[in-house]
């Protein structure tokens, strides 16, 4: 899936483990500002292989849609739909990151638009949710530009850096949703 010049998302594969390990390692401090602490094992090639394997298994069961973000053909981040729930909920949680060297260029915004199109189009979901730390103005801006609305602040939402951290909660509803036949 492609959006504009040079930005695309594609299903993650086992072949991405080395590149994602490299990006996770190079951007470890940067990424920890917006997410949980990444252990040495997590950022290793083996850790990324395990993560990818688990995500692809969840993809096969329909509970996850894990993608890499590419800019001009190079992997520069990750974006996913997690915790996909069907039935009366028809919802998923959105997560994403782009390497620090590529931030501020609209890449995450374009990748998010592609993910939303996939979620509301091919997957037929009704609602997407996302969470950011209160200090992560850049991510909040990306979400609001994509049409997400902040609907709450969750106290002690995520364990990060040895403490519980409050988060802003955002949602985007599919106004064109129709019950599957």
Rosetta silent file (secondary structure, phi, psi, omega in degrees, C-alpha in Angstrom):
SEQUENCE: XXXXXXXXXXXXXXXXXXXXXXXXXXXXXXXXXXXXXXXXXXXXXXXXXXXXXXXXXXXXXXXXXXXXXXXXXXXXXXXXXXXXXXXXXXXXXXXXXXXXXXXXXXXXXXXXXXXXXXXXXXXXXXXXXXXXXXXXXXXXXXXXXXXXXXXXXXXXXXXXXXXXXXXXXXXXXXXXXXXXX
SCORE:     score description
SCORE:     0.000 S_00000001
   1 L     0.000  135.431 -175.746    0.000    0.000    0.000 S_00000001
   2 E  -128.577  145.565  177.758    1.379    3.372   -0.978 S_00000001
   3 L  -136.605  107.138  176.217    0.526    6.980   -0.049 S_00000001
   4 L    70.270 -174.722 -174.220    2.123    9.793   -1.905 S_00000001
   5 L   -66.184  114.227  167.885    5.715   10.005   -2.981 S_00000001
   6 L    79.365    0.289 -178.736    7.849    7.261   -1.543 S_00000001
   7 E  -111.047  130.606  177.673    5.780    6.172    1.502 S_00000001
   8 E  -148.792  164.030  170.697    4.263    2.726    1.764 S_00000001
   9 E  -127.421  148.284  176.598    3.373    0.049    4.288 S_00000001
  10 E  -147.489  156.251  178.843    3.621   -3.687    3.792 S_00000001
  11 E   -55.345  131.432  178.353    3.123   -6.766    5.923 S_00000001
  12 L   -63.669  150.727  176.863    6.169   -7.346    8.116 S_00000001
  13 L  -135.181  164.809  178.568    8.202  -10.469    7.318 S_00000001
  14 H   -57.407  -28.135 -179.914   10.901  -12.505    9.026 S_00000001
  15 H   -67.732  -14.483 -179.672   13.357  -10.902    6.596 S_00000001
  16 H   -85.123   -6.664 -173.245   12.761   -7.540    8.342 S_00000001
  17 H   -57.637  -46.071 -177.359   14.203   -8.704   11.689 S_00000001
  18 H   -65.118  -44.631 -179.706   17.761   -7.469   11.092 S_00000001
  19 H   -66.381  -42.202  179.300   16.679   -4.046    9.823 S_00000001
  20 H   -66.655  -36.338  175.155   14.132   -3.571   12.622 S_00000001
  21 H   -61.628  -43.837  178.061   16.768   -4.617   15.174 S_00000001
  22 H   -59.798  -46.897 -179.779   19.122   -2.021   13.706 S_00000001
  23 H   -67.131  -42.690  178.507   16.450    0.693   13.883 S_00000001
  24 H   -61.625  -40.069 -179.437   15.324   -0.299   17.383 S_00000001
  25 H   -68.985  -48.447 -179.804   18.941   -0.233   18.590 S_00000001
  26 H   -63.428  -31.319 -173.944   19.823    3.093   16.925 S_00000001
  27 L  -110.752   19.501 -172.778   16.591    4.716   18.140 S_00000001
  28 H   -55.446  -51.269 -179.224   16.269    3.017   21.512 S_00000001
  29 H   -65.078  -43.811  179.423   16.312    6.163   23.642 S_00000001
  30 H   -59.328  -45.954 -177.423   14.105    8.064   21.187 S_00000001
  31 H   -71.972  -31.132  179.191   11.504    5.279   21.065 S_00000001
  32 H   -69.262  -18.113  176.646   11.468    4.789   24.840 S_00000001
  33 L   -67.303  -25.202 -177.978   10.261    8.378   25.223 S_00000001
  34 L  -116.133    2.355 -177.283    6.927    7.271   23.733 S_00000001
  35 L  -152.393 -177.516 -178.330    6.749    3.621   24.718 S_00000001
  36 L   -67.311  162.532  178.496    7.852    0.987   27.189 S_00000001
  37 L   -61.641  134.528  178.974   11.501    0.185   27.908 S_00000001
  38 L  -101.041  116.426 -178.303   13.015   -1.994   25.228 S_00000001
  39 L   -70.230  165.615  175.965   15.227   -4.723   26.687 S_00000001
  40 H   -57.477  -41.083 -179.986   18.516   -5.828   25.132 S_00000001
  41 H   -66.593  -42.905 -178.917   16.785   -9.003   23.966 S_00000001
  42 H   -56.292  -45.452 -176.487   13.842   -7.098   22.492 S_00000001
  43 H   -80.479   -9.437  179.832   16.072   -4.920   20.265 S_00000001
  44 L   -71.684  162.297  177.012   18.269   -7.878   19.207 S_00000001
  45 H   -58.951  -44.393  179.282   17.773   -9.618   15.874 S_00000001
  46 H   -62.576  -41.771  177.662   16.552  -12.718   17.720 S_00000001
  47 H   -61.908  -41.020  178.091   14.132  -10.625   19.775 S_00000001
  48 H   -68.904  -36.080  175.595   12.756   -9.015   16.622 S_00000001
  49 H   -60.423  -44.260  179.642   12.433  -12.445   14.967 S_00000001
  50 H   -63.938  -43.754  179.458   10.384  -13.637   17.950 S_00000001
  51 H   -61.383  -47.757  179.823    8.240  -10.490   17.903 S_00000001
  52 H   -61.555  -44.186  179.143    7.620  -10.773   14.160 S_00000001
  53 H   -58.279  -45.594  178.907    6.790  -14.471   14.457 S_00000001
  54 H   -64.567  -41.206  179.484    4.219  -13.743   17.166 S_00000001
  55 H   -66.496  -39.343  179.448    2.710  -10.862   15.218 S_00000001
  56 H   -68.872  -33.262  174.701    2.424  -12.957   12.052 S_00000001
  57 H   -64.941  -43.748  177.570    0.754  -15.740   14.028 S_00000001
  58 H   -64.866  -34.531  176.907   -1.720  -13.170   15.401 S_00000001
  59 H   -62.835  -44.324  179.391   -2.193  -11.877   11.838 S_00000001
  60 H   -62.399  -31.701  179.379   -3.111  -15.365   10.645 S_00000001
  61 L   -86.851   -3.793  175.606   -5.689  -15.585   13.463 S_00000001
  62 L    86.287   12.844 -177.705   -7.090  -12.142   12.532 S_00000001
  63 L  -104.976    1.332 -178.469   -6.156  -10.307   15.733 S_00000001
  64 L  -153.704  146.231  173.526   -3.241   -8.222   14.420 S_00000001
  65 E  -131.165   90.886 -174.115   -2.203   -6.478   11.202 S_00000001
  66 E   -94.724  126.920 -178.367    1.559   -5.779   11.498 S_00000001
  67 E  -127.610  158.400  165.213    3.294   -3.649    8.873 S_00000001
  68 E  -101.513  152.578  175.654    6.628   -1.980    8.293 S_00000001
  69 E   -99.482  129.621  177.648    6.756    1.618    7.126 S_00000001
  70 E  -118.444  140.023  172.694    8.898    2.237    4.058 S_00000001
  71 E  -123.323  119.956 -176.652   10.180    5.520    2.686 S_00000001
  72 L    51.089   39.923  175.148   11.629    5.308   -0.807 S_00000001
  73 L    85.403   -5.907 -179.607   11.852    1.525   -0.428 S_00000001
  74 E  -104.219  136.578  177.169   13.764    1.511    2.883 S_00000001
  75 E   -68.626  124.493 -178.202   12.216    0.295    6.139 S_00000001
  76 E  -127.522    5.148  179.155   12.030    3.291    8.496 S_00000001
  77 E   173.733 -168.430 -177.412    9.513    2.150   11.103 S_00000001
  78 E  -139.124  147.440  175.687    6.626   -0.025   12.104 S_00000001
  79 E  -146.854  142.135 -177.635    2.835    0.451   12.211 S_00000001
  80 E  -154.296  158.686  166.187    0.186   -2.003   13.270 S_00000001
  81 E  -104.295  120.254 -179.940   -3.354   -2.752   14.210 S_00000001
  82 E  -116.532  164.858  176.165   -3.295   -4.754   17.439 S_00000001
  83 E    50.597   46.097  176.762   -6.023   -6.298   19.562 S_00000001
  84 E   -68.636  123.850 -179.769   -8.423   -6.577   16.631 S_00000001
  85 E  -121.941  131.441  179.773  -11.789   -7.555   18.084 S_00000001
  86 L   -99.125 -149.295  179.982  -14.745   -8.560   15.935 S_00000001
  87 L    66.081 -135.425 -177.973  -18.346   -9.246   16.924 S_00000001
  88 L   -77.072   -4.067 -176.656  -20.137   -6.282   18.461 S_00000001
  89 L   -98.425  -49.230  178.377  -16.906   -4.292   18.884 S_00000001
  90 L    49.264   55.383 -171.422  -15.255   -4.229   15.388 S_00000001
  91 E  -138.709  162.481  175.557  -12.280   -2.313   16.772 S_00000001
  92 E  -152.110  161.535  176.890   -8.491   -2.303   16.913 S_00000001
  93 E  -103.962  136.869 -178.036   -5.674   -0.461   18.620 S_00000001
  94 E  -101.521  136.325  172.338   -3.153    1.490   16.511 S_00000001
  95 E  -138.339  146.606 -179.755    0.559    1.665   17.246 S_00000001
  96 E  -161.570  158.273  168.320    3.367    3.173   15.183 S_00000001
  97 E  -157.697  151.589  174.726    6.850    4.633   15.163 S_00000001
  98 E  -129.480  141.659 -178.938    9.231    6.080   12.609 S_00000001
  99 L   -52.342  146.018 -175.925   12.969    6.385   13.125 S_00000001
 100 H   -56.250  -38.210 -178.133   14.094    9.700   14.610 S_00000001
 101 H   -65.907  -18.053 -179.043   16.087   10.630   11.501 S_00000001
 102 H  -108.240   -0.450 -178.304   12.880   10.435    9.424 S_00000001
 103 L   -71.381  155.981  179.219   10.495   12.104   11.879 S_00000001
 104 L    80.402    8.154 -178.336    8.910   15.417   10.998 S_00000001
 105 L  -109.422    5.310 -179.835    8.675   14.582    7.278 S_00000001
 106 L    83.849    4.760 -177.240    5.058   13.431    7.182 S_00000001
 107 H   -66.656  -47.402  179.859    6.005    9.770    6.839 S_00000001
 108 H   -63.106  -38.999  178.892    4.105    8.620    9.937 S_00000001
 109 H   -61.934  -45.280 -179.661    1.064   10.665    8.863 S_00000001
 110 H   -67.976  -39.333  177.676    1.006    9.074    5.408 S_00000001
 111 H   -64.314  -39.473  178.532    1.560    5.590    6.848 S_00000001
 112 H   -64.090  -39.726  176.817   -1.280    6.150    9.313 S_00000001
 113 H   -60.463  -40.999  177.684   -3.618    7.143    6.465 S_00000001
 114 H   -63.973  -41.575  179.737   -2.764    3.889    4.695 S_00000001
 115 H   -64.827  -42.912  177.978   -3.402    1.910    7.872 S_00000001
 116 H   -61.623  -44.856  177.896   -6.766    3.624    8.428 S_00000001
 117 H   -58.038  -42.171  179.128   -7.763    2.891    4.816 S_00000001
 118 H   -65.654  -45.060 -177.211   -6.843   -0.781    5.344 S_00000001
 119 H   -64.253  -45.720 -176.750   -8.664   -0.977    8.687 S_00000001
 120 H   -84.920  -24.059  179.036  -11.873    0.655    7.477 S_00000001
 121 L   -88.703  -87.200 -174.653  -11.705   -0.749    3.955 S_00000001
 122 L   -58.763  -41.708 -177.140  -10.365   -4.272    3.669 S_00000001
 123 L   -86.293  -17.403  176.541  -10.867   -5.199    7.343 S_00000001
 124 L    65.401   31.638 -179.742  -14.229   -3.434    7.710 S_00000001
 125 L   -77.334  156.228  179.235  -13.570   -2.170   11.239 S_00000001
 126 L   -96.773  -31.852 -171.245  -15.803    0.416   12.924 S_00000001
 127 E  -143.940  139.913  171.867  -13.397    1.990   15.425 S_00000001
 128 E  -121.010  144.875  176.137   -9.678    2.569   15.894 S_00000001
 129 E  -129.445  154.485  177.596   -8.053    3.694   19.104 S_00000001
 130 E  -149.367  156.812  179.152   -4.606    4.985   19.945 S_00000001
 131 E  -134.970  142.671  175.179   -2.817    6.236   23.045 S_00000001
 132 E  -136.392  154.993  173.885    0.081    8.636   23.530 S_00000001
 133 E   -64.447  157.712  179.812    1.888    9.976   26.551 S_00000001
 134 L   -62.650  -27.532 -178.257    0.745   13.431   27.594 S_00000001
 135 L   -84.711   -9.045 -174.205    4.164   14.774   26.567 S_00000001
 136 L   -89.033   72.194 -178.228    4.102   13.265   23.063 S_00000001
 137 H   -63.228  -34.335 -178.837    2.713   16.273   21.196 S_00000001
 138 H   -63.162  -45.760  179.991    4.081   15.049   17.856 S_00000001
 139 H   -68.062  -39.619  177.031    2.137   11.790   17.984 S_00000001
 140 H   -60.571  -39.015  178.885   -1.008   13.564   19.206 S_00000001
 141 H   -64.963  -43.026  178.661   -0.673   15.936   16.234 S_00000001
 142 H   -59.878  -44.501 -179.079   -0.325   13.026   13.792 S_00000001
 143 H   -65.416  -45.972 -178.319   -3.446   11.409   15.218 S_00000001
 144 H   -67.369  -35.732  175.584   -5.577   14.561   15.171 S_00000001
 145 H   -62.021  -30.023 -179.923   -4.465   15.363   11.600 S_00000001
 146 L   -85.062    1.387  177.085   -5.695   11.895   10.638 S_00000001
 147 L    99.885   -2.506  177.242   -9.114   12.630   12.161 S_00000001
 148 L   -68.779  146.421  175.948   -8.694   10.933   15.534 S_00000001
 149 E  -117.528  139.663  175.259  -10.307   12.740   18.453 S_00000001
 150 E   -74.919  131.682 -179.099   -9.035   12.734   22.011 S_00000001
 151 E  -123.301   -8.640 -179.683  -11.743   11.355   24.267 S_00000001
 152 E  -168.400  166.060  167.331  -10.025   10.736   27.612 S_00000001
 153 E  -118.736  124.776 -179.435   -6.893   10.776   29.708 S_00000001
 154 E  -100.592  117.284  177.979   -6.078    7.406   31.259 S_00000001
 155 E   -72.753  142.722  175.651   -4.204    7.573   34.539 S_00000001
 156 E    49.731   47.539 -172.502   -1.399    5.043   35.046 S_00000001
 157 E   -75.133  -42.364 -172.514   -2.026    3.631   31.571 S_00000001
 158 E  -140.182  137.381  176.973    1.354    2.094   30.694 S_00000001
 159 E   -78.243  113.393 -176.331    4.414    0.960   32.660 S_00000001
 160 E  -138.482  127.565  174.343    7.316    2.977   31.215 S_00000001
 161 L    58.483   34.915  176.673   10.782    3.578   32.606 S_00000001
 162 L    83.318   14.162  177.961    9.982    2.113   36.007 S_00000001
 163 E  -153.711  160.492  175.278    6.725    3.995   36.596 S_00000001
 164 E   -80.791  136.054 -174.874    3.118    4.161   35.462 S_00000001
 165 E  -122.264  132.884  175.974    2.549    6.913   32.898 S_00000001
 166 E   -69.198  149.250  179.633   -0.710    8.722   32.054 S_00000001
 167 E  -135.574  151.167  168.890   -1.804    8.695   28.401 S_00000001
 168 E   -85.254  139.109  177.704   -4.192   10.560   26.142 S_00000001
 169 E  -109.306  134.635 -178.766   -6.691    8.263   24.454 S_00000001
 170 E  -123.540  154.435  173.632   -7.814    8.899   20.886 S_00000001
 171 E  -143.836  155.420  174.348  -10.388    7.264   18.648 S_00000001
 172 E  -135.013  126.433 -179.698  -11.457    7.360   15.037 S_00000001
 173 E  -103.067  143.815  177.632  -14.852    6.073   13.973 S_00000001
 174 L   -86.879   97.226 -178.915  -15.696    4.707   10.541 S_00000001
 175 L   -64.482  -18.126 -178.813  -18.696    6.824    9.539 S_00000001
 176 L  -100.222   10.679 -176.065  -19.259    4.607    6.487 S_00000001
 177 L   -62.673  139.392  175.315  -19.322    1.361    8.458 S_00000001
 178 L  -133.918  143.222  179.904  -21.970   -1.136    7.454 S_00000001
 179 L   -60.710  133.144  179.980  -22.778   -4.436    9.093 S_00000001
 180 L   -62.521  145.939 -178.658  -21.147   -7.309    7.185 S_00000001
 181 L   -68.285    0.000    0.000  -23.527   -9.416    5.125 S_00000001
